[in-house]
Amino acid sequence: MNAFDLPWLVADIGGTNARFGLVTTPGARPSNVAVLHGSDYETLPEAVAAYLAEHAGGVRPGAACLALAGPIDGDHYRLTNSTWAGSARDLGVPYAMLLNDFAALAVSLPHLDADDLVSLGGPAPGHGVKAVLGPGTGLGVGGLVPTEHGWTPIPGEGGHVTVPAVEPREQEIVRVLQEQGPAHVVAEHVLSGPGLERLYRALAQVNGVAAPGLTASDIVAKLDDPLCAETVDVFCGMLGCFAGNVALTLGARGGVYLGGGVLPRIVERVRTSSFRPRFAANPDMPGYLADIGTALIVAPQPALTGAAAWLSQHARTKLVG
């Protein structure tokens, strides 16, 4: 028995793509998963309607949970890297919930299988506070806290903290980026898909070499090219430092998990990079960080799993209430 009429609609809405799925049984993973290009639709309700009509047989969901890449204010949303903004009330679903996308990713963590994760070093993640972060169109950050009532997600905008530049080469890159503007370089400016492209161009300028116009996909696909390889290595090192900062800020003794759209394309490169040494390199807390496990999420649509789990939890709460 459930409090909302099935099926349920779940979605993971990023700055580039909108991923949708249906939940037909509480506790089941989403089915009918489809990925739509956000630029093809002027608004989120248009994308929802297109998914339901073209990929879900025209069903009318009884409830929905949408994970969105941007701040949530009650039932209002505004995507950070898209023009989409509005209210959950405009979606045409009887009961619609909104989550920050990395809060949804955090909720998914207890529901992921061993095959959904690749270890990046340290002990197996435990039961304590967990952190999740990852580069995609932007740089998302979230947390998950165990309570007596279950797991509670912590949304945030940690991708907009000041860029973690520690090594001399990283500081040179930041100086180049500051000259190009803005003067205040934040982590997302380099630790994201578009950030990887900025990093590539800035590193070329530091090295005094020409940089062909490559996309993030091109860069990670051309690791036999010295400039592309160095770009990815710098990227992984800075990401390790950033992840260590997140772990210290949240007290994430239960593990740090990496998601987003960039890293699953370069799993082995991340594993052999300086990510893990830089993660634990804090001069004051190296032992604390060494005891925290790090893992890369390789499940295909984990935020949809988190949105489905959040709906199931609230359906049970509504029944009890």
GUPARO-222632 format. One line per 10 residues: number of its first residue (from 0); their letters; for each residue y, x, z of N, C-alpha, C. Coordinates in Angstrom, 2 decimals, decimal comma. Layout:
BEGIN
NUM> A> Y X Z Y X Z Y X Z; ... .
***
This chain:
BEGIN
0> MNAFDLPWLV> -1,19 0,84 0,00 0,00 0,00 0,00 1,25 0,88 0,00; 2,30 0,46 -0,69 3,54 1,23 -0,70 4,72 0,28 -0,66; 5,88 0,82 -0,29 7,06 -0,01 -0,08 7,81 -0,29 -1,37; 7,56 0,46 -2,42 8,26 0,30 -3,67 7,26 -0,06 -4,76; 7,68 -0,89 -5,68 6,81 -1,24 -6,79 6,57 -0,01 -7,67; 5,32 0,19 -8,06 4,95 1,28 -8,96 5,07 0,78 -10,40; 5,27 1,74 -11,36 5,37 3,19 -11,18 6,74 3,61 -10,67; 6,79 4,89 -10,23 8,04 5,49 -9,81 8,49 6,48 -10,87; 9,78 6,58 -11,04 10,37 7,56 -11,94 10,81 8,78 -11,15; 10,45 9,96 -11,63 10,92 11,20 -11,02 11,58 12,04 -12,10 .
10> ADIGGTNARF> 12,56 12,84 -11,71 13,28 13,64 -12,70 13,79 14,92 -12,08; 13,92 15,93 -12,92 14,52 17,22 -12,56 15,60 17,49 -13,60; 16,85 17,33 -13,21 17,95 17,36 -14,15 18,72 18,66 -13,98; 18,64 19,53 -14,97 19,36 20,79 -14,93 20,55 20,80 -15,86; 21,20 21,95 -15,97 22,35 22,05 -16,83 22,01 22,04 -18,31; 20,74 22,34 -18,64 20,31 22,38 -20,04 19,31 21,28 -20,36; 18,27 21,15 -19,54 17,19 20,21 -19,80 17,08 19,15 -18,72; 16,58 17,99 -19,12 16,28 16,89 -18,20 14,78 16,60 -18,30; 14,08 16,84 -17,20 12,63 16,66 -17,16 12,31 15,37 -16,42; 11,43 14,57 -17,00 11,09 13,28 -16,41 9,58 13,14 -16,29 .
20> GLVTTPGARP> 9,16 12,28 -15,35 7,75 11,95 -15,21 7,60 10,63 -14,49; 6,37 10,11 -14,47 6,04 8,87 -13,77 5,01 9,14 -12,70; 5,14 8,45 -11,58 4,14 8,50 -10,51 3,50 7,12 -10,47; 2,20 7,06 -10,73 1,50 5,78 -10,77 0,71 5,50 -9,49; 0,48 6,56 -8,69 -0,23 6,43 -7,41 0,45 7,32 -6,40; 0,82 6,81 -5,20 1,44 7,67 -4,19 0,58 8,89 -3,89; 1,17 10,06 -3,89 0,45 11,30 -3,63 -0,03 11,99 -4,88; -0,02 11,29 -6,03 -0,46 11,90 -7,28 0,66 12,72 -7,90; 0,28 13,69 -8,69 1,28 14,46 -9,42 1,79 13,63 -10,59; 3,03 13,87 -11,01 3,62 13,06 -12,08 2,85 13,17 -13,40 .
30> SNVAVLHGSD> 2,84 12,07 -14,14 2,25 12,02 -15,47 3,34 11,67 -16,47; 2,96 11,59 -17,76 3,92 11,26 -18,82 5,16 12,16 -18,76; 4,94 13,43 -18,47 6,07 14,36 -18,33 6,67 14,66 -19,71; 7,98 14,59 -19,78 8,69 14,91 -21,02 9,97 15,65 -20,67; 10,37 16,55 -21,56 11,58 17,34 -21,38 12,58 16,96 -22,48; 13,74 16,46 -22,09 14,78 16,08 -23,02 15,93 17,09 -22,94; 16,60 17,31 -24,04 17,76 18,20 -24,05 18,98 17,41 -23,59; 19,62 17,88 -22,52 20,75 17,16 -21,97 21,88 16,96 -22,96; 22,08 17,93 -23,87 23,19 17,83 -24,80 23,02 16,69 -25,82; 21,82 16,12 -25,88 21,58 15,02 -26,81 22,08 13,68 -26,26 .
40> YETLPEAVAA> 22,53 13,66 -25,01 22,92 12,40 -24,38 24,26 12,59 -23,67; 25,11 11,60 -23,77 26,42 11,69 -23,14 26,36 11,52 -21,64; 25,38 10,74 -21,15 25,29 10,44 -19,73 23,84 10,50 -19,26; 23,67 10,62 -17,95 22,33 10,58 -17,38 21,65 9,22 -17,59; 22,32 8,08 -17,38 21,65 6,80 -17,65 21,12 6,69 -19,08; 21,83 7,27 -20,05 21,34 7,25 -21,43 20,03 8,05 -21,55; 19,98 9,20 -20,88 18,76 10,01 -20,93 17,60 9,30 -20,24; 17,88 8,65 -19,10 16,84 7,89 -18,41 16,29 6,78 -19,31; 17,18 6,03 -19,94 16,76 4,94 -20,81 15,94 5,47 -21,99; 16,33 6,62 -22,55 15,59 7,20 -23,67 14,19 7,62 -23,23 .
50> YLAEHAGGVR> 14,09 8,23 -22,07 12,76 8,63 -21,58 11,86 7,42 -21,39; 12,35 6,40 -20,72 11,53 5,23 -20,44 11,08 4,54 -21,73; 11,98 4,49 -22,72 11,64 3,82 -23,97 10,70 4,64 -24,85; 10,92 5,96 -24,90 10,22 6,80 -25,87 8,99 7,51 -25,30; 8,93 7,68 -23,98 7,84 8,48 -23,41 7,07 7,75 -22,31; 7,53 6,59 -21,89 6,89 5,90 -20,77 6,53 4,46 -21,10; 6,47 4,15 -22,39 6,02 2,82 -22,80 6,94 1,69 -22,42; 8,18 1,99 -22,13 9,12 0,94 -21,79 8,94 0,34 -20,41; 8,26 1,04 -19,48 8,02 0,51 -18,14 9,34 0,40 -17,38; 9,35 -0,46 -16,36 10,51 -0,61 -15,48 10,11 -0,10 -14,10 .
60> PGAACLALAG> 10,51 1,13 -13,75 10,10 1,69 -12,46 10,71 0,92 -11,29; 9,93 0,83 -10,21 10,42 0,17 -9,00 11,25 1,06 -8,13; 11,14 2,36 -8,32 11,91 3,32 -7,52 12,02 4,61 -8,32; 12,99 5,42 -7,94 13,19 6,69 -8,63 13,70 7,73 -7,65; 13,36 8,97 -7,90 13,94 10,10 -7,18 14,32 11,13 -8,23; 15,60 11,44 -8,29 16,10 12,39 -9,28 16,63 13,63 -8,58; 16,13 14,78 -9,01 16,60 16,06 -8,50 17,63 16,60 -9,48; 18,83 16,90 -9,00 19,93 17,26 -9,88 20,52 18,61 -9,50; 20,88 19,39 -10,52 21,43 20,74 -10,30 22,92 20,66 -10,01; 23,24 20,27 -8,81 24,62 20,16 -8,39 24,70 19,47 -7,05 .
70> PIDGDHYRLT> 25,90 19,38 -6,48 26,05 18,76 -5,17 25,84 17,25 -5,21; 25,23 16,73 -4,14 24,99 15,30 -4,00 25,87 14,79 -2,87; 26,54 13,68 -3,11 27,38 13,04 -2,10 26,97 11,58 -1,99; 26,03 11,30 -1,08 25,49 9,95 -0,97 24,73 9,58 -2,23; 25,17 8,52 -2,92 24,50 8,15 -4,16 25,28 8,63 -5,39; 26,19 9,59 -5,19 26,97 10,14 -6,29 26,54 11,58 -6,58; 26,60 11,95 -7,84 26,19 13,28 -8,26 27,20 13,85 -9,25; 27,22 15,17 -9,33 28,02 15,88 -10,33 27,31 17,17 -10,63; 26,84 17,32 -11,86 26,11 18,53 -12,22 27,08 19,71 -12,34; 26,65 20,85 -11,83 27,51 22,03 -11,82 27,72 22,59 -13,22 .
80> NSTWAGSARD> 26,65 22,59 -14,04 26,74 23,20 -15,37 26,55 22,17 -16,49; 27,08 20,98 -16,27 27,02 19,91 -17,26 28,15 18,93 -16,96; 28,47 18,11 -17,94 29,52 17,11 -17,74 28,99 15,85 -17,07; 27,69 15,75 -16,85 27,12 14,53 -16,28 27,58 14,35 -14,83; 28,06 13,16 -14,53 28,45 12,79 -13,18 28,39 11,27 -13,09; 28,13 10,76 -11,88 28,06 9,31 -11,74 27,40 8,90 -10,46; 26,82 7,70 -10,47 26,20 7,12 -9,29 24,77 6,72 -9,59; 23,92 6,81 -8,58 22,53 6,36 -8,73 22,46 4,87 -9,05; 23,49 4,13 -8,68 23,50 2,69 -8,94 23,58 2,36 -10,42; 23,95 3,34 -11,24 24,10 3,11 -12,68 22,79 3,32 -13,45 .
90> LGVPYAMLLN> 21,71 3,68 -12,75 20,47 4,06 -13,44 19,59 2,88 -13,78; 19,88 1,70 -13,24 19,09 0,53 -13,57 17,74 0,48 -12,90; 17,60 1,18 -11,76 16,35 1,20 -11,00 16,61 0,55 -9,64; 15,73 -0,35 -9,17 16,00 -1,06 -7,91 16,30 -0,15 -6,73; 15,56 0,95 -6,61 15,78 1,88 -5,50 15,79 3,28 -6,07; 16,95 3,95 -6,05 17,08 5,28 -6,62 17,61 6,26 -5,57; 16,92 7,38 -5,43 17,31 8,43 -4,50 17,72 9,67 -5,28; 18,70 10,41 -4,75 19,16 11,64 -5,36 18,89 12,80 -4,43; 18,47 13,92 -5,01 18,27 15,17 -4,28 18,89 16,30 -5,07; 19,43 17,29 -4,38 19,74 18,55 -5,04 18,45 19,12 -5,62 .
100> DFAALAVSLP> 18,51 19,74 -6,79 17,28 20,18 -7,45 16,50 21,20 -6,62; 17,20 22,08 -5,91 16,45 23,06 -5,12 16,00 22,48 -3,79; 16,60 21,39 -3,33 16,02 20,66 -2,20 14,69 20,05 -2,63; 14,64 19,48 -3,84 13,39 18,93 -4,35 12,34 20,03 -4,53; 12,77 21,18 -5,03 11,84 22,30 -5,18 11,31 22,73 -3,82; 12,18 22,73 -2,81 11,74 23,06 -1,46 10,71 22,06 -0,96; 10,93 20,77 -1,19 9,98 19,74 -0,74 8,62 19,93 -1,39; 8,61 20,50 -2,60 7,33 20,69 -3,30 6,45 21,77 -2,67; 7,04 22,68 -1,91 6,31 23,88 -1,48 5,00 23,58 -0,75; 4,96 22,65 0,23 3,68 22,38 0,90 2,65 21,71 0,00 .
110> HLDADDLVSL> 3,06 21,26 -1,17 2,16 20,53 -2,06 1,67 21,39 -3,23; 2,07 22,66 -3,28 1,63 23,54 -4,34 0,28 24,16 -4,01; -0,55 24,35 -5,02 -1,86 24,98 -4,86 -1,72 26,49 -4,99; -2,79 27,19 -4,62 -2,77 28,66 -4,71 -2,51 29,13 -6,14; -3,04 28,41 -7,13 -2,85 28,79 -8,52 -1,42 28,57 -9,00; -0,63 27,86 -8,21 0,76 27,60 -8,58 1,70 28,73 -8,16; 1,15 29,75 -7,48 1,97 30,82 -6,92 1,43 32,19 -7,31; 2,33 33,14 -7,49 1,97 34,54 -7,70 2,65 35,35 -6,61; 1,88 36,11 -5,85 2,46 36,89 -4,76 3,35 37,99 -5,31; 4,51 38,17 -4,66 5,42 39,26 -5,00 5,52 40,26 -3,86 .
120> GGPAPGHGVK> 4,58 40,18 -2,92 4,54 41,15 -1,84 4,73 40,53 -0,48; 4,27 41,27 0,54 4,36 40,79 1,91 3,18 39,91 2,28; 3,15 39,45 3,53 2,04 38,61 3,98 2,06 37,24 3,32; 0,96 36,52 3,46 0,92 35,15 2,95 1,97 34,31 3,65; 2,71 33,50 2,91 3,74 32,67 3,55 3,15 31,80 4,66; 3,89 31,67 5,77 3,42 30,92 6,92 4,03 29,54 7,02; 4,03 28,99 8,26 4,44 27,60 8,46 5,92 27,47 8,80; 6,62 28,56 9,08 8,00 28,46 9,53 8,96 28,05 8,42; 10,23 28,22 8,70 11,27 27,88 7,73 11,01 28,62 6,42; 11,13 27,88 5,31 10,90 28,45 3,99 12,21 28,44 3,21 .
130> AVLGPGTGLG> 12,37 29,42 2,32 13,51 29,46 1,41 13,00 29,43 -0,02; 13,77 28,81 -0,89 13,43 28,81 -2,31 14,71 29,08 -3,09; 14,60 29,90 -4,11 15,76 30,24 -4,93 15,27 30,57 -6,33; 16,20 30,54 -7,29 15,75 30,89 -8,62 16,82 30,79 -9,68; 16,76 31,68 -10,67 17,70 31,67 -11,78 17,23 30,79 -12,92; 18,12 29,91 -13,36 17,92 29,10 -14,56 19,25 29,06 -15,28; 19,71 27,87 -15,64 21,07 27,75 -16,18 22,08 28,20 -15,13; 21,77 27,94 -13,87 22,54 28,45 -12,74 21,62 29,20 -11,80; 22,07 29,42 -10,57 21,25 30,07 -9,54 21,15 29,12 -8,36; 19,98 28,54 -8,17 19,79 27,56 -7,11 19,23 28,17 -5,84 .
140> VGGLVPTEHG> 19,56 27,55 -4,71 19,08 27,99 -3,40 18,82 26,75 -2,55; 17,72 26,75 -1,82 17,43 25,66 -0,90 16,54 26,16 0,22; 16,33 25,32 1,22 15,46 25,67 2,34 14,60 24,49 2,73; 13,59 24,76 3,56 12,68 23,73 4,05 12,37 24,05 5,50; 12,65 23,07 6,38 12,52 23,28 7,83 11,43 22,37 8,39; 10,47 22,93 9,14 9,46 22,06 9,77 10,04 21,37 10,99; 9,82 20,06 11,11 10,25 19,28 12,26 9,08 18,46 12,76; 9,28 17,77 13,87 8,20 16,95 14,41 7,89 15,76 13,52; 8,79 15,44 12,59 8,58 14,32 11,67 8,16 14,78 10,28; 7,85 16,07 10,13 7,48 16,60 8,83 8,50 17,63 8,36 .
150> WTPIPGEGGH> 8,50 17,87 7,06 9,38 18,88 6,48 10,72 18,25 6,08; 11,82 18,96 6,36 13,15 18,50 6,00 13,80 19,53 5,08; 14,24 19,12 3,87 14,88 20,08 2,97 16,33 20,35 3,35; 16,79 21,54 3,02 18,19 21,92 3,22 18,78 22,26 1,86; 19,66 21,42 1,33 20,31 21,77 0,07 21,45 22,75 0,31; 21,84 23,43 -0,71 22,95 24,37 -0,57 23,48 24,79 -1,93; 24,52 25,57 -1,91 25,11 26,13 -3,14 25,20 27,64 -3,00; 24,10 28,23 -2,51 24,07 29,67 -2,24 24,21 30,55 -3,46; 24,01 30,00 -4,65 24,17 30,81 -5,85 25,60 31,24 -6,09; 26,54 30,64 -5,35 27,95 30,95 -5,56 28,53 31,90 -4,51 .
160> VTVPAVEPRE> 27,63 32,54 -3,73 28,11 33,59 -2,82 28,46 34,83 -3,64; 29,15 35,77 -3,02 29,57 36,98 -3,72 28,35 37,76 -4,22; 28,47 38,33 -5,39 27,36 39,04 -6,03 26,85 40,19 -5,14; 25,52 40,35 -5,03 24,96 41,42 -4,19 24,85 42,73 -4,98; 25,90 43,49 -5,04 25,91 44,77 -5,75 25,90 45,90 -4,73; 24,80 46,64 -4,68 24,64 47,71 -3,68 24,54 49,07 -4,36; 23,71 49,18 -5,39 23,52 50,46 -6,09 24,77 50,81 -6,91; 25,03 52,10 -7,10 26,22 52,51 -7,88 26,26 51,89 -9,27; 25,11 51,81 -9,96 25,09 51,22 -11,29 25,50 49,74 -11,22; 25,04 49,04 -10,20 25,40 47,63 -10,03 26,91 47,48 -9,77 .
170> QEIVRVLQEQ> 27,47 48,39 -9,01 28,90 48,33 -8,73 29,72 48,61 -9,98; 29,23 49,50 -10,85 29,90 49,74 -12,13 29,87 48,48 -12,98; 28,74 47,80 -13,00 28,60 46,57 -13,78 29,58 45,51 -13,27; 29,68 45,38 -11,96 30,60 44,40 -11,39 32,03 44,72 -11,74; 32,38 45,99 -11,75 33,75 46,37 -12,13 34,06 45,94 -13,57; 33,08 46,11 -14,46 33,26 45,66 -15,84 33,46 44,15 -15,88; 32,64 43,43 -15,14 32,75 41,97 -15,13 34,09 41,52 -14,54; 34,57 42,23 -13,53 35,87 41,89 -12,94 37,00 42,09 -13,95; 36,89 43,13 -14,76 37,91 43,37 -15,78 37,94 42,23 -16,80; 36,76 41,66 -17,06 36,67 40,56 -18,03 37,08 39,23 -17,40 .
180> GPAHVVAEHV> 37,05 39,16 -16,07 37,41 37,96 -15,33 36,23 37,00 -15,18; 36,21 36,27 -14,04 37,17 36,32 -12,94 36,98 37,55 -12,06; 37,97 37,85 -11,24 37,90 39,02 -10,37 36,84 38,87 -9,29; 36,62 37,63 -8,85 35,59 37,38 -7,84 34,29 37,03 -8,55; 33,38 37,99 -8,61 32,10 37,80 -9,28 31,09 37,27 -8,26; 30,48 36,14 -8,58 29,50 35,54 -7,67 28,10 35,80 -8,21; 27,11 35,56 -7,37 25,72 35,89 -7,71 25,28 35,21 -8,99; 25,65 33,94 -9,18 25,22 33,20 -10,36 25,74 33,82 -11,65; 26,84 34,56 -11,58 27,41 35,17 -12,78 26,47 36,21 -13,39; 25,54 36,75 -12,60 24,57 37,71 -13,14 23,13 37,26 -12,95 .
190> LSGPGLERLY> 22,85 36,47 -11,92 21,48 36,09 -11,60 21,20 34,67 -12,08; 21,22 34,51 -13,39 20,94 33,24 -14,06 20,63 33,57 -15,51; 20,27 32,54 -16,29 20,06 32,80 -17,71 21,32 33,31 -18,40; 22,44 32,56 -18,30 23,70 33,09 -18,85 24,11 34,40 -18,18; 23,79 34,55 -16,89 24,13 35,77 -16,18 23,38 36,97 -16,71; 22,13 36,76 -17,14 21,36 37,86 -17,72 22,04 38,36 -18,99; 22,63 37,45 -19,76 23,36 37,85 -20,96 24,62 38,63 -20,59; 25,34 38,19 -19,56 26,53 38,93 -19,10 26,14 40,32 -18,61; 25,06 40,37 -17,87 24,58 41,64 -17,33 24,24 42,60 -18,46; 23,60 42,09 -19,49 23,23 42,90 -20,66 24,46 43,49 -21,34 .
200> RALAQVNGVA> 25,48 42,67 -21,55 26,70 43,15 -22,22 27,46 44,14 -21,35; 27,52 43,85 -20,04 28,24 44,75 -19,14 27,52 46,09 -19,01; 26,19 46,06 -18,96 25,42 47,29 -18,85 25,59 48,13 -20,11; 25,66 47,47 -21,26 25,89 48,20 -22,51 27,25 48,91 -22,46; 28,25 48,24 -21,92 29,58 48,86 -21,82 29,55 50,04 -20,85; 28,84 49,88 -19,73 28,71 50,98 -18,78 28,01 52,18 -19,42; 26,99 51,90 -20,25 26,22 52,96 -20,90 26,91 53,51 -22,15; 27,96 52,82 -22,60 28,67 53,27 -23,79 27,88 53,06 -25,06; 27,10 51,98 -25,12 26,29 51,69 -26,32 26,63 50,29 -26,83; 26,28 50,06 -28,09 26,51 48,74 -28,69 25,46 47,75 -28,18 .
210> APGLTASDIV> 25,89 46,51 -28,02 24,99 45,46 -27,54 24,93 44,34 -28,56; 23,83 44,21 -29,31 23,71 43,07 -30,22 23,79 41,76 -29,45; 24,21 40,71 -30,11 24,34 39,42 -29,44 22,98 38,79 -29,17; 22,45 39,03 -27,98 21,13 38,50 -27,62 21,25 37,41 -26,57; 20,38 36,41 -26,66 20,28 35,39 -25,63 19,38 35,88 -24,51; 19,35 35,14 -23,42 18,46 35,50 -22,31 17,01 35,52 -22,78; 16,62 34,57 -23,61 15,25 34,54 -24,13 14,96 35,78 -24,96; 15,94 36,21 -25,76 15,76 37,43 -26,56 15,58 38,64 -25,66; 16,38 38,73 -24,61 16,35 39,90 -23,73 14,99 40,04 -23,06; 14,45 38,95 -22,50 13,17 39,05 -21,80 12,00 39,22 -22,76 .
220> AKLDDPLCAE> 12,23 38,92 -24,05 11,17 39,09 -25,05 11,16 40,48 -25,67; 12,20 41,28 -25,40 12,34 42,59 -26,05 12,36 43,71 -25,02; 11,37 43,71 -24,14 11,35 44,71 -23,07 10,95 46,09 -23,56; 10,60 46,22 -24,85 10,39 47,55 -25,42 11,71 48,19 -25,83; 12,80 47,42 -25,81 14,13 47,94 -26,08 14,71 48,50 -24,78; 15,20 49,74 -24,78 15,65 50,36 -23,52 16,75 49,57 -22,81; 17,72 49,04 -23,55 18,80 48,31 -22,90 18,31 47,00 -22,32; 17,44 46,30 -23,03 16,87 45,06 -22,51 16,03 45,35 -21,26; 15,23 46,41 -21,31 14,38 46,76 -20,17 15,23 47,12 -18,95; 16,28 47,90 -19,15 17,14 48,26 -18,02 17,86 47,03 -17,47 .
230> TVDVFCGMLG> 18,27 46,14 -18,36 18,94 44,91 -17,92 18,03 44,10 -17,01; 16,78 43,92 -17,41 15,84 43,13 -16,60 15,55 43,83 -15,29; 15,45 45,16 -15,32 15,18 45,90 -14,08 16,36 45,77 -13,10; 17,59 45,88 -13,59 18,76 45,70 -12,72 18,79 44,27 -12,19; 18,49 43,33 -13,05 18,44 41,92 -12,67 17,46 41,70 -11,51; 16,26 42,24 -11,64 15,24 42,06 -10,60 15,64 42,72 -9,29; 16,26 43,90 -9,37 16,69 44,57 -8,16 17,77 43,79 -7,43; 18,76 43,30 -8,16 19,82 42,51 -7,53 19,27 41,20 -6,99; 18,30 40,62 -7,69 17,68 39,39 -7,20 16,93 39,64 -5,90; 16,29 40,81 -5,78 15,61 41,15 -4,53 16,57 41,24 -3,37 .
240> CFAGNVALTL> 17,72 41,87 -3,59 18,74 41,97 -2,55 19,26 40,58 -2,18; 19,52 39,75 -3,19 20,00 38,39 -2,94 18,96 37,59 -2,15; 17,69 37,70 -2,53 16,63 36,96 -1,84 16,51 37,40 -0,38; 16,70 38,70 -0,13 16,68 39,17 1,26 17,83 38,58 2,06; 19,00 38,46 1,44 20,14 37,83 2,11 19,84 36,38 2,46; 19,22 35,66 1,52 18,87 34,26 1,77 17,86 34,16 2,91; 16,87 35,04 2,92 15,86 35,03 3,97 16,49 35,26 5,34; 17,42 36,19 5,42 18,09 36,46 6,70 18,97 35,29 7,11; 19,66 34,69 6,17 20,57 33,58 6,48 19,82 32,37 7,02; 18,69 32,05 6,41 17,92 30,87 6,81 16,87 31,17 7,88 .
250> GARGGVYLGG> 16,63 32,44 8,16 15,54 32,77 9,06 14,21 32,33 8,48; 13,99 32,65 7,21 12,86 32,11 6,45 11,57 32,87 6,73; 11,10 32,78 7,98 9,85 33,47 8,34 8,64 32,84 7,68; 8,78 31,63 7,16 7,68 30,96 6,47 7,55 31,34 5,01; 8,39 32,23 4,52 8,25 32,71 3,16 9,46 32,43 2,30; 9,62 33,25 1,26 10,67 33,07 0,26 9,97 32,86 -1,09; 10,32 31,77 -1,73 9,69 31,38 -3,00 10,72 31,44 -4,12; 10,32 31,94 -5,27 11,20 32,05 -6,42 10,79 31,03 -7,47; 11,78 30,27 -7,95 11,55 29,32 -9,03 12,54 29,57 -10,15; 12,90 28,49 -10,85 13,83 28,61 -11,96 13,13 28,86 -13,27 .
260> GVLPRIVERV> 13,88 28,82 -14,35 13,29 28,91 -15,67 13,13 30,31 -16,22; 13,76 31,32 -15,62 13,76 32,67 -16,19 12,52 33,46 -15,77; 12,20 33,48 -14,49 11,20 34,41 -13,96 9,77 34,16 -14,44; 9,32 32,90 -14,62 7,95 32,71 -15,09 7,66 33,36 -16,44; 8,68 33,72 -17,21 8,49 34,37 -18,50 8,20 35,87 -18,35; 8,50 36,43 -17,17 8,37 37,88 -16,97 7,67 38,17 -15,65; 6,58 37,46 -15,38 5,90 37,56 -14,09 5,52 39,00 -13,77; 4,84 39,66 -14,69 4,36 41,02 -14,41 5,52 41,99 -14,24; 6,58 41,78 -14,99 7,74 42,67 -14,85 8,37 42,52 -13,48; 8,44 41,28 -12,99 9,00 41,07 -11,65 8,11 41,73 -10,59 .
270> RTSSFRPRFA> 6,80 41,59 -10,74 5,86 42,15 -9,76 5,97 43,66 -9,66; 6,22 44,33 -10,78 6,27 45,80 -10,78 7,69 46,34 -10,67; 8,66 45,45 -10,52 10,07 45,86 -10,45 10,44 46,26 -9,03; 11,72 46,52 -8,83 12,21 46,86 -7,49 12,53 45,62 -6,67; 12,12 44,44 -7,14 12,44 43,21 -6,40 11,99 43,31 -4,95; 10,73 43,59 -4,71 10,22 43,58 -3,33 10,81 44,72 -2,49; 10,88 45,98 -2,99 11,54 47,02 -2,18 12,98 46,68 -1,84; 13,72 46,11 -2,79 15,11 45,74 -2,52 15,19 44,56 -1,55; 14,22 43,67 -1,60 14,18 42,53 -0,68 14,18 43,01 0,77; 13,39 44,04 1,04 13,22 44,51 2,42 14,10 45,70 2,76 .
280> ANPDMPGYLA> 15,09 46,01 1,92 15,85 47,25 2,08 17,05 47,13 3,01; 17,25 45,99 3,66 18,39 45,85 4,56 18,32 46,90 5,67; 19,37 47,69 5,88 19,28 48,80 6,83 19,11 48,37 8,28; 19,54 47,17 8,63 19,46 46,71 10,01 18,20 45,90 10,31; 17,60 45,25 9,29 16,49 44,32 9,53 15,31 44,57 8,59; 14,93 45,83 8,32 13,82 46,05 7,38 12,49 45,51 7,88; 12,22 45,64 9,18 10,96 45,13 9,72 10,87 43,62 9,66; 11,98 42,96 9,95 12,04 41,49 9,88 11,71 41,02 8,47; 12,32 41,67 7,47 12,10 41,25 6,09 10,72 41,66 5,59; 10,19 42,79 6,05 8,86 43,21 5,62 7,79 42,22 6,04 .
290> DIGTALIVAP> 8,04 41,45 7,09 7,07 40,47 7,58 7,19 39,11 6,90; 8,08 39,00 5,92 8,26 37,73 5,20 7,61 37,84 3,83; 6,72 36,91 3,52 6,06 36,90 2,23 6,97 36,38 1,13; 6,79 36,90 -0,07 7,55 36,44 -1,23 6,57 36,04 -2,33; 6,87 34,94 -3,01 5,98 34,44 -4,05 6,79 33,81 -5,17; 6,25 33,89 -6,38 6,86 33,30 -7,56 6,12 32,01 -7,91; 6,87 30,92 -8,08 6,27 29,64 -8,44 6,04 29,62 -9,95; 4,78 29,40 -10,35 4,44 29,33 -11,77 3,94 27,95 -12,16; 3,97 26,97 -11,24 3,63 25,59 -11,58 4,61 25,10 -12,64; 4,15 24,27 -13,60 5,01 23,91 -14,72 6,24 23,07 -14,37 .
300> QPALTGAAAW> 6,12 22,09 -13,47 7,25 21,21 -13,14 7,29 20,96 -11,63; 7,51 21,98 -10,82 7,40 21,80 -9,37 8,44 20,86 -8,77; 9,65 20,80 -9,33 10,67 19,90 -8,77 10,26 18,44 -8,94; 9,51 18,12 -9,99 9,00 16,76 -10,14 7,99 16,45 -9,03; 7,16 17,44 -8,69 6,23 17,27 -7,58 6,98 17,03 -6,28; 8,08 17,76 -6,06 8,88 17,55 -4,87 9,53 16,19 -4,83; 10,05 15,73 -5,97 10,67 14,40 -6,03 9,63 13,32 -5,74; 8,42 13,48 -6,26 7,35 12,52 -6,00 6,97 12,51 -4,52; 6,89 13,69 -3,90 6,56 13,77 -2,48 7,64 13,13 -1,63; 8,91 13,31 -2,02 10,02 12,72 -1,28 9,98 11,19 -1,35 .
310> LSQHARTKLV> 9,65 10,67 -2,51 9,51 9,21 -2,65 8,36 8,70 -1,79; 7,23 9,38 -1,81 6,08 8,95 -1,00 6,44 8,94 0,47; 7,14 9,98 0,93 7,53 10,05 2,33 8,45 8,87 2,70; 9,39 8,56 1,85 10,32 7,48 2,14 9,68 6,11 2,00; 8,69 6,01 1,13 7,96 4,74 1,04 7,22 4,47 2,33; 6,60 5,51 2,92 5,89 5,34 4,20 6,89 4,99 5,30; 8,05 5,64 5,29 9,06 5,37 6,30 9,55 3,93 6,23; 9,73 3,44 5,02 10,20 2,07 4,83 9,17 1,07 5,32; 7,88 1,38 5,10 6,83 0,48 5,59 6,81 0,43 7,11; 6,91 1,63 7,73 6,91 1,67 9,20 8,12 0,95 9,74 .
320> G> 9,30 1,18 9,09 10,52 0,52 9,55 10,46 -0,97 9,40 .
***
